[in-house]
Amino acid sequence: MAIKPNKLSRADQVRARRSIEPVQRKPIPRMQERISREERSASRVISRHGSYRSSGTYTSSNHSRKPVYLSTGTPGSELRLPALPKLTMSWRILSTLIAVASIVLLFMMWSGDTFRVNTVNLSGGIRVPMEEVKASLNVTGDSIIFAQPQQVEAQILEKFPDIKKAHVSIEMPDALNIVIEERIPAILWFEDNEELFWIDQEGFTFTVRGEANLPIRIYSDTTPPQSLGYIDPYTLLTPEEMGKLEFDPSISPVDPGFVLAVQKLNTIKPADTPMLFTKENGLGWDDPNGWQVFFGNNTEDIDLKLIEYSHIVQAILDRNLQPVLISMEFLHAPFYRLEH
């Protein structure tokens, strides 16, 4: 006998309904749909930080402020002041501040009187007057940041041929230190018995000033032989010609080999006998026997020339001759000249 529906319990009714109706379940969403929903949800999230920060109960203001506590003098108690901001500075800001400070400092050095050349210290000079060097430079009052030591050195060497070397250094805030080395005279040149100039070991000529330690005196009627490649600016006719030629300051006016010849012959010639020079016969001197002897412009084969000269002198004296000149310029072609 069947049971009436109104006689069934609620649980039996649910079971009976499930056995008659098919179970309708919600479809499980696909993985791709789930991912798209998550992406749509994530797009609505707004992040205000460029990098990941861990979550916490503190805020960013806690990092930017530093609490300050003052002691009250009572044990266990202290006074808290309002938190001070903690300042941070990036490298970009720091480099900008340094650049601005440098520009301000350069402007102060350029415009202020503190950094203008006020003192020129000169040392190393003996014959060259310090005041003359200072007056020729004319740098007093100029800004020291524009002072160029190499340019000052070149200016000194150009205006003072008797200075061999010059070293210029800057001493802040307003001084130039100059150390010079003067040339040492080796020869004192006379032309037509007039004292003209000094010549140093390297063949450079310069004005006679002060005193020197025993330079060799040479009496001549002409100028000394020039170095190979030397150009005398005073022999040029026009400024245009001077502008076309390049002058090498390292080439001396006088041949250095000529200076060596003078020094060598000076040790051979008789004492208290002046050295002579002629363009035709070179270097020589007045022989005590009453004639002039010349050995050319170099000391090549000088020992053989002296031996040959002694034999020629003996032959002349034996023959009772009185020459006015004996030339030993060429070793294999010596000659003498008698009075007319």
C-alpha positions, 0 to 999 in steps of 0.5 A, a space after each residue: 500500500 502506497 504512502 500518501 504524500 501528506 503523510 510523508 515527513 519533510 526529509 522523505 519529501 526532499 529525498 523523493 523529489 531528488 529521485 524524480 528531478 535531475 540534480 542541477 549543479 552550477 558549472 565549474 568556471 574554466 581556468 581562462 575565465 577565472 584568470 580574466 576575472 582576476 585580471 579585471 579585479 587587479 586592474 581596479 587596484 591602485 598602487 601609489 608606490 613604485 616598489 614593494 613595501 611590506 604591510 605594517 601598522 606604521 606609516 611613511 611619516 614615521 620614517 620621515 620624522 625623528 622623535 626628540 627627547 630631553 632629559 628633565 633631571 628627574 630619574 625615569 622621566 623625560 620630555 618629548 618634543 615635537 618630532 623633527 623631519 628627517 632630511 635626505 639629500 640625493 646625489 643630484 641635489 648635492 652635485 647641483 649645490 657643489 656646481 653653484 658654489 664653484 661658480 660663486 667662488 670663481 666669480 668672487 676670485 675674478 671680481 674680488 681684490 683679494 685674488 688679484 696679483 699683488 706680489 711678484 717674488 723673484 729669486 735666482 738673479 744676480 745681474 738681472 735687476 728684479 725691478 726690471 723683470 717685474 716692470 716688463 711682466 705688467 701682471 700686477 692687478 690682474 686676476 690670479 685665476 687667469 695667470 698662465 705660468 708657461 706664458 709668463 715664462 716665455 715672456 721672460 725668456 723673450 725679453 731677457 736673453 741673459 736668462 737661461 731658464 725661468 720657472 713660474 708658480 702661483 701662490 694663492 691668493 695673490 702672489 707669483 713666485 719666479 725662479 730664474 737661472 742666468 746665463 754664464 758668460 764665457 766670451 766677452 766680444 769686442 768689435 773695433 775695440 768696443 765692448 759689445 756683448 757676452 756669449 755663453 757656453 751654448 752660443 747665446 749672446 746677451 747684453 753685458 751687465 754687472 760683472 762676470 768671472 773671467 770671460 775670454 776677451 776676443 778682439 775682432 772687426 766683425 761678428 762671430 760665426 753664426 750657428 747653422 740654421 740661425 736667422 737674424 731678425 734684424 737682417 730682414 727688410 720688411 715685417 712681411 718677410 719676418 712674418 713668413 719665417 719661423 724663428 726657433 729659439 733653441 738655435 743659438 746665434 753663435 756656433 757652439 763649436 766656435 765657443 769650444 774652439 775659443 776655450 781650447 785655444 785660450 789654454 794654448 796661447 801665451 799668457 796676457 796675449 789677447 785673442 784675435 778673430 778675423 773672418 778670413 783666418 779665424 782665431 789667433 793671437 799676436 805671437 811674441 816674435 812680432 807676427 800674428 798666427 791664426 788657427 781657423 774656427 775649430 780645434 780639429 787637429 790642434 795638437 798636430 797644428 801646434 807641432 807643425 807651427 813650432 817647426 815653421 817658427 824655427 825655420 823662419 828664425 833660422 832664415 832670419 825672416 820676419 813675417 806679418 802673418 802665419 796661417 795654420 787653418 789648414 793642417 796640410 796647407 799652412 802659409 806665412 805672409 812677409 812684409 811688403 
